[in-house]
Amino acid sequence: MTKFFLQDDPDIEIFLRKNNKSRRITLRISALDGKITLTGPSNLDFEEFRKFAESKKSWLKSKKGSFQPPIFVSEGIKIPILGAETKVLYCRVQKPKKIGNVLYVNKRHPIANQVKKYLIEICAVHLDYICNEFSERLGSKFHKITLRDTRSRWGSCSADANLMFSWRLVMAPEDILAYVAAHEVAHLKHMNHSKEFWETVEFLFGPYKKEKAWLKQNGPSLYRYKFES
């Protein structure tokens, strides 16, 4: 995937994706983080895509302005960890270490990489504990847990009992993480969203409507944090 910027407007970054199956050019803005993707037939040259994007400049600028700006993880930045605002600071540590509301990182290594790795490790620990607890209560075992930086879903459960979660969930309050875990573990018995499925979620987690609403309203904000070094 290549990217380019609108002429005379470097704030509008567009990612270009060519697809053999596409019959026309389409423009999409992610509801999560405002990422702009231009998709179209593989046989079109770059200038045709640029011309199409330029024709949508006013619309793109109005839409882009409705999204909160990204937060690039760096020294001094505050990032939520299990819902608690945590400041990232340099210190003489071998690896990231959280003390109170401060996450100390090594000055010799890229900060964003250290923070991302720390978040993934913490997320894995919490989800392993929670999912095992829920699966024992349900009487259905899962095979393994995989963490990814997904954009379309917070979690999934495969037909062969493998669970997948977005590691960004570790930035949400812990009860949100537990709710998503209960949701996916419940799929071990019900591979649908039937009444029985939601009853199982409530059996595992308890009343969940508040957490479900939080995720819908606040989930996109977790994608504001950028971990590019």
QUIPE-V748305 format. One record per pair of residues at least 4 apart in sequence whose C-alpha atoms are under 7 Angstrom apart, sorted by sequence separation. I is the first residue (numbers start at 1). J is the second residue. If there is no record, write none. Layout:
# QUIPE-V748305
[[I & J] [I & J]]
This chain:
# QUIPE-V748305
[[5 & 9] [6 & 10] [30 & 34] [44 & 48] [46 & 50] [47 & 51] [48 & 52] [49 & 53] [50 & 54] [51 & 55] [52 & 56] [53 & 57] [56 & 60] [57 & 61] [58 & 62] [59 & 63] [60 & 64] [61 & 65] [62 & 66] [73 & 77] [80 & 84] [81 & 85] [98 & 102] [99 & 103] [110 & 114] [111 & 115] [112 & 116] [113 & 117] [114 & 118] [115 & 119] [116 & 120] [117 & 121] [118 & 122] [119 & 123] [120 & 124] [121 & 125] [122 & 126] [123 & 127] [124 & 128] [125 & 129] [126 & 130] [127 & 131] [128 & 132] [129 & 133] [130 & 134] [131 & 135] [132 & 136] [133 & 137] [134 & 138] [135 & 139] [136 & 140] [150 & 154] [157 & 161] [158 & 162] [172 & 176] [173 & 177] [174 & 178] [175 & 179] [176 & 180] [177 & 181] [178 & 182] [179 & 183] [180 & 184] [181 & 185] [182 & 186] [183 & 187] [186 & 190] [187 & 191] [193 & 197] [194 & 198] [195 & 199] [196 & 200] [197 & 201] [198 & 202] [199 & 203] [200 & 204] [201 & 205] [202 & 206] [208 & 212] [209 & 213] [210 & 214] [211 & 215] [212 & 216] [213 & 217] [214 & 218] [215 & 219] [5 & 10] [29 & 34] [30 & 35] [80 & 85] [81 & 86] [98 & 103] [135 & 140] [157 & 162] [158 & 163] [172 & 177] [187 & 192] [192 & 197] [193 & 198] [202 & 207] [6 & 12] [29 & 35] [30 & 36] [79 & 85] [80 & 86] [97 & 103] [98 & 104] [105 & 111] [135 & 141] [157 & 163] [202 & 208] [5 & 12] [29 & 36] [78 & 85] [79 & 86] [96 & 103] [97 & 104] [156 & 163] [157 & 164] [170 & 177] [190 & 197] [5 & 13] [28 & 36] [29 & 37] [78 & 86] [79 & 87] [96 & 104] [97 & 105] [156 & 164] [169 & 177] [4 & 13] [5 & 14] [28 & 37] [78 & 87] [96 & 105] [105 & 114] [155 & 164] [156 & 165] [3 & 13] [4 & 14] [27 & 37] [28 & 38] [77 & 87] [78 & 88] [95 & 105] [96 & 106] [155 & 165] [3 & 14] [4 & 15] [27 & 38] [76 & 87] [77 & 88] [95 & 106] [154 & 165] [155 & 166] [186 & 197] [3 & 15] [26 & 38] [27 & 39] [76 & 88] [93 & 105] [94 & 106] [154 & 166] [2 & 15] [3 & 16] [25 & 38] [26 & 39] [75 & 88] [76 & 89] [89 & 102] [91 & 104] [93 & 106] [1 & 15] [2 & 16] [25 & 39] [26 & 40] [75 & 89] [87 & 101] [88 & 102] [89 & 103] [90 & 104] [91 & 105] [92 & 106] [186 & 200] [1 & 16] [25 & 40] [75 & 90] [86 & 101] [87 & 102] [88 & 103] [89 & 104] [90 & 105] [91 & 106] [186 & 201] [1 & 17] [24 & 40] [25 & 41] [85 & 101] [86 & 102] [87 & 103] [88 & 104] [89 & 105] [90 & 106] [91 & 107] [150 & 166] [23 & 40] [24 & 41] [86 & 103] [90 & 107] [145 & 162] [146 & 163] [147 & 164] [148 & 165] [149 & 166] [22 & 40] [23 & 41] [96 & 114] [143 & 161] [144 & 162] [145 & 163] [146 & 164] [147 & 165] [148 & 166] [149 & 167] [183 & 201] [22 & 41] [142 & 161] [143 & 162] [144 & 163] [145 & 164] [146 & 165] [147 & 166] [148 & 167] [149 & 168] [182 & 201] [19 & 39] [21 & 41] [142 & 162] [147 & 167] [15 & 36] [16 & 37] [17 & 38] [18 & 39] [19 & 40] [20 & 41] [163 & 184] [14 & 36] [15 & 37] [16 & 38] [17 & 39] [18 & 40] [19 & 41] [20 & 42] [96 & 118] [182 & 204] [13 & 36] [14 & 37] [15 & 38] [16 & 39] [17 & 40] [18 & 41] [19 & 42] [182 & 205] [14 & 38] [18 & 42] [155 & 180] [179 & 205] [157 & 184] [161 & 188] [156 & 184] [155 & 184] [179 & 208] [34 & 64] [157 & 187] [179 & 211] [34 & 67] [176 & 211] [74 & 111] [74 & 112] [73 & 112] [123 & 167] [120 & 167] [123 & 170] [6 & 54] [130 & 178] [134 & 182] [140 & 188] [131 & 181] [135 & 185] [119 & 170] [130 & 181] [134 & 185] [171 & 222] [127 & 181] [131 & 185] [168 & 222] [134 & 204] [82 & 170] [83 & 171] [81 & 170] [82 & 171] [83 & 172] [81 & 171] [82 & 172] [83 & 173] [80 & 171] [81 & 172] [82 & 173] [83 & 174] [80 & 172] [82 & 174] [116 & 227] [113 & 227] [112 & 227] [112 & 228] [113 & 229] [112 & 229] [110 & 229] [73 & 225] [71 & 224] [72 & 225] [73 & 226] [70 & 224] [71 & 225] [72 & 226] [73 & 227] [70 & 225] [71 & 226] [72 & 227] [70 & 226] [33 & 220] [32 & 220] [33 & 223] [32 & 223] [33 & 224]]
